[in-house]
């Protein structure tokens, strides 16, 4: 998981806190809520539950999915914050964001697109891969191949693909369905 690791300082307590003061590469995914703070450099992908904090000395080059995300350092990548995203005065974010709540503190730098709306889970319009296959009348394996190739609008939640009904309707109407 970690390449070029300098030092990792893990602090685990009853509230499941982890602090990383390291240079790391890889994919970090947490199934249970955890308070994760990155003060070092991280490259790869992050999928968290709980609170993710990128400290003022932190530098992250990754797409991030999480509940509550607080950025005080530098981030290059797309972000999906299921609950809230906060950009502190020292934050530099380059990438697209999707969150229902956004707080950009004066001094923060943000370059990208922002979509603020209730996330899929809130609307009830989130479909699983089997539902999309039935809905579009396309073989399940073909839907999975399209999702893996990035040819159908989808998001990966852990090991499963999720699809927003409205986006799938637009995609199908565009004639991109075989």
N, C-alpha and C positions, 0 to 999 in steps of 0.2 A: 504494500500500500504506500509506503513512504520511501521516496528516493532522495538522496542527498540530504538526509536528516542531520541536523546539528544537535538539537536538544529538544526534548519534549518534557514539559512540566505538567503532569496530570494531577489535578486536585479533585478527588472524588469524595463527596460527602453525601449525606442523606438527600440533598437536593440535586444530586447528580450533576456536578459542575466539572467541566474540563477546561483547562487553560493551555493553549498551545503557543509556545515561544520557540518556533522552529521554522525550518524551511522544509516544506513537505509537498509531495505530489501524490495524486491518486484520487480516489473517490471515497468520500465520507458520507455514510448514511446512518441515521439513527431512527430506530422504530419507536423508542420510548422518549418522552420529553427529557431534554438535557439542556443545561445552560453552558453553551460553548463560547469561549472567547479566544479569538485568534489575534495574537500580537506579532506573529512572524509572517512568513511568506507561505502562501498556499496556492497551488495550481492543480486544477482538476475539476471536480464537481462536488457540491455540498447539498445534502438533503437532510434537514434537521426538523425536529419538533422541539418546542420550548423556545428559548431565546438564544439567538446567535448574535454575538457582538464582534465586530471587526474593530480592534483598538486603533488608536491614532498612529501607532507604529506598524500596523498590519497592512499587508498588501496581498490581495486575493485576485487571481485570474481564474474565474470559475463561474459557471451558471449556478445560482443558488435558489433552493426552494426551502422555505421554512415558515414558522408561525410568526414570531416576532423577530425582526431583524433590525439591529442598530449598527450603523456604519459611521466610524470616526476616522477610518483610514482610507486606503485606495482600493477600489474594486473595479475590475474590468470583466463584465459579464452580465447576463440577463438575470433578473431577480423576480421571483414570485413569493410575496409575503402574504400568507393566508390571513393574518390578523392585522399587522401594522409594520410599516417601514419607517425608520427614523434616520435622517441624514444629519449628523452633527456638524458643527461649524468647520471642522477639519476634514470632512468627508469629500472625496473625489470619486464620483461614480460615472462610469461610461458603460451604458447598456440600457436595455429596455426593462421597465418595471411594470408589474401588475400587482395591485394591492387594493383592498377596500379602504385603508386608512394610510395617509402619507403625511409625515411631518418633516419639512425641510427647514432646518434652522439657518438663520442668516449666516452667510459665509460658506456654506456647503456648495459644491460644484456638481451639477448633474447634467450629463449630455446623453440624450436618448429619448425614447418615447415612454409615455406613462399611460397606463390604462387603469383607471380607478372605477371599480364597480365591485359588487359582491362577486366573490369567486364562484366557480361552477357549483361547488357543494351547496352554496346558499340558494341557488336558483332552482335546483332540482333538475337542471337540464344537462347533467353530466351522464354520459352513456359509457358502458363498458364495451369491450371489443365484440362480445357476442351480440349485444344489442345493436351495434352499428352494422354488423354483418347481416343480421335479419332486416334491419331498417333499409339498408341499401341493396339487399338481395345479392350480396357478394360473399363468396366463400371466406370463412374465418381466417384461413391461412393467407389468403390474398390481402385481407385487411391488415393483418400483422406485417406482411411484407411491405405494404405501402407505408405503414407507420414507421417501420424500421428504416426505410429509405427516405423518410421525410416527405413523401409524396401525398400524404393526407394530413390535415391538421389534427394533431394529437399531442397529449402530454403524458409523460411517463410518471406514474405514481408508484414508487417502489419498483416492483417487477411487472406491474400491469399498466396497460394503456388506457387512458381516459380521453373522451371526445365530447366536445360541447355541441349540443344539438344544432344550435343556430349556425355555428361555423361549418358543421358537416352539411347542413342544408345549402349554405352559400357555395361550398366546394362542389357539391353535386350539381347545383344549378349552373356552375361555370363550365360544365362539360368535361371535367377532368376525370370523371368516372369512366372506366373502360367499357 
